[in-house]
């Protein structure tokens, strides 16, 4: 006996014969609610009821593995039209199911995923506009670049505009080699600097949002690798749940897909790390230690992600301590760069000469 669930009911089949069935009510919203539970991997009441008192059952869906052993089964002989369920009803049910799924509350990692991508977009804009601001205002006051950087640079121009006013605010006395600009030019540059400074403020608010959400949703991963890097791992995996299902070797290379494809195509050396290169202990380590540190970090990050996703106990400090201990072991075990092995000359193949018969 095998249990089969269709969009219109649940059936107990013996080969190609239906021994028992429980049909759904012909109400689109009720059917849609049942299908939503199925899509979430849950067992619906009709499936539990039809399996009562039966042993050695098989099921056509792995979702029902608690009821019986999953098995591939061709249920095309069970047709909705034969039981009074029309195609028009199915279309209405699918529309109701779509509405129901779109109204479901979003997982917290969806907001984190969008926020970290927004930070990347804002950072890209800041880099381009900040470079333009430096070139433009540098015509008037090139020395300012020595006294103010990044956000502070844009803030001084936005608040003061004129070179003399900036010098007063910085309490500096120097003679600039910059050219004089018209008041109208200064006003336009000042407005442009205000826009650039607002982008810095937006990025700061987004960083704060990611920090708070990561501490709430993935505290272990956040403590181990930082909120920013943890959010990027979640983004590259397209969700915390997806991240937990990846092998540690894949987590190690997240963000290095182009380098991996280049290795597969051309045979160049494979990458040893992806986005986790941002972890301080990796990018500060000598090149011959980075792969080993990255491998260890990927394994620890995967453990942290699984504990966070399945709401386990907080083990962030233990993971961090184990990580630091392993890094020290790698430093002591591999203090010197490995000696390069001499490449063996490849034997030349004899050139192929085609022989043609006269």
C-alpha positions in Angstrom: 0.0 0.0 0.0 1.2 3.5 -0.9 -0.1 6.9 0.1 -0.4 9.5 -2.7 -1.4 13.1 -2.2 -2.8 15.1 -5.1 -4.0 18.7 -5.1 -7.6 17.5 -4.7 -7.2 14.7 -2.1 -5.2 11.9 -0.5 -5.3 8.3 -1.8 -4.3 4.9 -0.6 -3.3 2.8 -3.6 -2.5 -0.8 -4.2 -0.6 -0.8 -7.5 -3.0 1.0 -9.9 -6.1 0.6 -7.7 -7.4 3.2 -5.2 -8.4 1.3 -2.1 -9.4 4.4 -0.1 -9.5 8.2 -0.7 -10.2 11.4 1.3 -11.1 14.2 -1.1 -10.6 17.9 -0.2 -13.6 20.2 0.0 -14.3 22.0 -3.3 -13.4 25.4 -1.7 -10.4 27.1 -3.2 -9.2 28.7 0.0 -9.4 25.5 2.0 -7.5 23.5 -0.6 -4.9 26.3 -0.9 -4.3 26.2 2.9 -3.7 22.5 2.7 -1.3 22.8 -0.2 0.6 25.6 1.7 1.2 23.1 4.6 2.4 20.5 2.1 4.9 23.0 0.6 6.2 23.8 4.1 7.0 20.0 4.5 4.2 19.3 6.9 1.9 16.2 7.1 -1.7 17.2 6.7 -4.5 15.7 8.8 -6.0 13.7 5.8 -2.7 11.9 5.4 -2.5 11.0 9.1 -6.1 9.8 9.0 -5.7 7.6 6.0 -2.6 5.9 7.5 -4.2 4.9 10.8 -4.1 1.2 11.6 -1.9 0.4 8.6 1.6 -1.1 8.8 4.4 -1.3 6.2 3.1 1.7 4.3 4.9 3.4 1.5 4.6 7.0 0.6 5.0 8.8 -2.7 6.5 11.9 -1.1 9.6 12.0 1.1 7.8 14.7 3.2 5.7 11.8 4.7 8.7 9.7 5.7 7.4 9.5 9.3 4.4 7.6 8.0 6.1 5.2 5.6 9.0 4.5 3.4 9.3 6.9 0.4 9.1 5.3 -3.0 8.7 6.6 -6.5 5.2 5.9 -7.8 3.3 6.8 -11.0 -0.1 8.1 -9.9 -1.1 9.5 -13.3 -4.1 7.2 -13.3 -5.7 9.3 -10.6 -7.4 12.1 -12.5 -9.1 15.1 -11.1 -11.7 15.2 -13.8 -12.9 11.7 -12.9 -13.7 12.9 -9.4 -15.5 16.1 -10.3 -12.5 18.5 -9.9 -12.3 20.8 -13.0 -9.3 22.6 -14.4 -11.0 25.9 -13.7 -11.1 25.0 -10.0 -7.4 24.1 -10.0 -6.5 27.5 -11.5 -8.5 29.3 -8.8 -6.8 27.2 -6.2 -3.3 28.0 -7.5 -4.1 31.7 -7.5 -5.3 31.4 -3.8 -2.2 29.5 -3.0 0.0 32.2 -4.5 -1.8 34.9 -2.5 -1.5 32.8 0.7 2.3 32.3 0.3 3.0 35.9 -0.5 1.3 37.0 2.7 3.5 34.7 4.8 5.9 36.4 7.2 9.4 36.7 5.8 12.4 34.9 7.4 14.8 37.4 9.2 17.6 36.4 6.8 15.7 37.9 3.9 16.0 41.3 5.4 19.7 40.7 6.2 20.3 39.5 2.6 18.8 42.6 1.1 20.5 44.9 3.5 24.0 43.6 2.8 23.4 43.9 -0.9 22.1 47.5 -0.4 25.4 48.2 1.5 27.4 47.0 -1.5 25.3 49.2 -3.8 25.7 52.3 -1.6 29.4 51.7 -1.2 29.8 51.5 -4.9 28.0 54.9 -5.3 30.1 56.4 -2.5 33.4 55.4 -4.2 32.4 56.8 -7.5 30.9 60.1 -6.2 33.6 60.6 -3.6 36.3 60.4 -6.3 34.4 63.0 -8.3 34.1 65.3 -5.3 37.8 65.1 -4.6 38.6 66.0 -8.2 36.1 68.8 -8.3 36.8 70.5 -5.0 40.5 69.7 -5.4 40.6 72.5 -8.0 39.8 74.9 -5.2 41.4 73.4 -2.2 43.7 70.4 -3.0 45.4 70.4 0.4 42.2 69.4 2.2 42.8 65.8 1.2 45.8 65.7 3.7 43.6 66.8 6.6 40.3 65.0 6.0 39.3 61.6 4.5 36.2 59.9 3.3 33.1 61.0 5.3 34.9 63.9 7.0 36.0 65.3 3.7 32.4 65.4 2.4 31.1 66.7 5.7 33.5 69.7 5.8 32.6 70.8 2.2 28.9 70.3 2.8 28.9 72.4 6.0 31.3 75.2 5.0 31.9 75.2 1.3 34.4 78.1 1.1 38.1 77.3 1.6 38.6 80.0 4.2 35.7 78.6 6.3 37.1 75.1 6.3 40.5 76.4 7.4 38.9 78.2 10.3 37.0 75.0 11.4 40.2 73.0 11.2 42.2 75.8 12.9 44.8 75.7 10.1 46.9 78.4 8.6 48.2 77.6 5.2 48.4 79.1 1.7 46.5 77.0 -0.8 47.7 76.6 -4.4 44.1 76.0 -5.5 42.3 78.2 -7.9 39.6 80.7 -7.0 36.0 79.6 -7.8 32.8 81.6 -8.3 30.2 81.5 -5.5 27.9 79.7 -7.8 30.5 77.0 -8.3 31.0 76.6 -4.6 27.3 76.4 -4.0 26.9 73.5 -6.5 29.9 71.6 -5.1 28.5 72.1 -1.6 25.2 70.6 -2.6 27.0 67.7 -4.3 29.0 67.1 -1.1 25.8 67.1 0.9 24.5 64.3 -1.3 27.7 62.3 -0.8 27.6 62.8 2.9 24.0 61.6 3.1 25.2 58.4 1.4 27.8 57.9 4.2 25.0 58.3 6.7 22.8 55.8 4.9 25.6 53.3 4.8 26.1 53.7 8.6 22.4 53.1 9.3 22.4 50.0 7.1 25.5 48.7 8.9 23.8 49.2 12.3 20.7 47.4 11.0 22.8 44.4 9.8 24.6 44.3 13.2 21.4 44.3 15.2 19.7 41.7 13.0 22.7 39.4 12.9 23.1 39.5 16.6 19.4 38.5 17.0 19.2 35.9 14.3 22.7 34.4 14.0 24.6 35.3 17.3 27.1 32.4 17.0 28.0 33.2 13.4 28.2 36.9 14.2 30.6 36.4 17.2 32.8 34.1 15.2 33.2 36.0 11.9 31.6 39.4 12.5 28.1 40.6 11.5 29.3 41.9 8.1 31.1 38.8 7.0 28.4 36.5 8.4 25.7 38.5 6.5 27.8 38.1 3.3 28.0 34.3 3.7 24.2 34.2 4.2 23.8 36.4 1.1 26.0 34.3 -1.1 24.3 31.1 0.1 20.9 32.8 -0.5 19.7 32.2 3.1 20.9 30.8 6.4 19.0 27.6 5.9 20.7 27.0 2.5 24.1 27.8 4.2 23.6 25.0 6.7 23.2 22.5 3.9 26.4 23.3 2.1 29.6 21.3 2.7 32.4 23.2 4.4 34.5 23.1 1.2 31.8 25.1 -0.6 31.5 27.5 2.3 35.3 28.1 2.1 35.0 29.1 -1.6 31.8 31.2 -1.5 32.4 34.3 -3.5 35.3 32.7 -5.5 33.1 31.1 -8.2 34.8 32.9 -11.1 38.2 31.8 -9.9 36.9 28.2 -9.6 35.4 28.2 -13.1 38.7 29.6 -14.4 40.5 26.8 -12.7 38.2 24.2 -14.3 38.5 25.7 -17.7 42.2 26.5 -17.9 43.7 24.3 -15.3 45.1 27.2 -13.3 45.6 26.8 -9.5 42.3 26.5 -7.7 41.3 29.2 -5.2 41.9 28.6 -1.5 39.3 30.9 -0.1 36.4 33.2 -1.1 34.7 36.0 0.8 36.1 34.6 4.1 39.4 36.1 3.0 38.0 39.2 4.8 38.5 37.4 8.1 41.6 39.2 9.7 43.4 35.9 10.6 43.3 34.8 6.9 44.3 38.0 5.1 47.1 38.7 7.6 48.5 35.2 7.5 51.4 34.2 5.2 50.2 32.8 1.9 51.1 29.2 2.7 49.0 29.3 5.8 45.9 30.9 4.4 44.3 27.8 2.9 44.5 25.9 6.2 43.1 28.8 8.2 40.3 29.2 5.6 39.4 25.5 5.8 39.2 25.7 9.6 37.1 28.8 9.6 34.7 27.4 7.0 34.1 24.4 9.3 33.6 26.5 12.4 31.3 28.9 10.5 29.2 26.0 9.3 28.8 24.7 12.8 27.8 28.2 14.0 25.2 28.6 11.2 23.6 25.2 12.0 23.3 26.0 15.7 21.8 29.4 14.9 19.4 28.1 12.3 18.1 25.3 14.6 18.0 27.6 17.6 20.6 25.8 19.6 22.6 27.0 22.6 25.0 29.9 22.3 28.5 28.5 21.6 30.1 31.5 19.9 32.8 32.0 22.5 33.8 28.3 22.4 34.0 28.3 18.6 36.1 31.5 18.6 38.5 30.0 21.2 38.8 26.8 19.2 39.4 28.8 16.1 42.2 30.9 17.7 43.8 27.7 19.1 43.8 26.1 15.7 45.4 29.2 14.1 48.2 29.1 16.7 48.8 25.4 15.9 49.0 26.2 12.1 51.5 29.0 12.8 53.7 26.7 14.9 53.4 23.8 12.5 54.0 25.7 9.3 56.3 28.6 10.2 58.2 28.7 6.9 57.1 28.8 3.3 57.3 25.4 1.6 60.1 24.8 -0.8 59.0 25.0 -4.4 59.4 21.7 -6.2 61.3 22.0 -9.5 59.1 21.4 -12.5 59.9 18.4 -14.6 60.3 19.1 -18.3 57.5 17.7 -20.2 58.5 15.2 -22.9 57.8 16.5 -26.3 55.5 14.4 -28.4 56.7 13.7 -32.0 55.0 15.9 -34.5 52.3 14.0 -36.5 52.9 13.8 -40.2 50.1 12.9 -42.4 51.0 10.5 -45.1 49.1 10.7 -48.4 49.0 8.0 -50.9 49.8 9.0 -54.4 
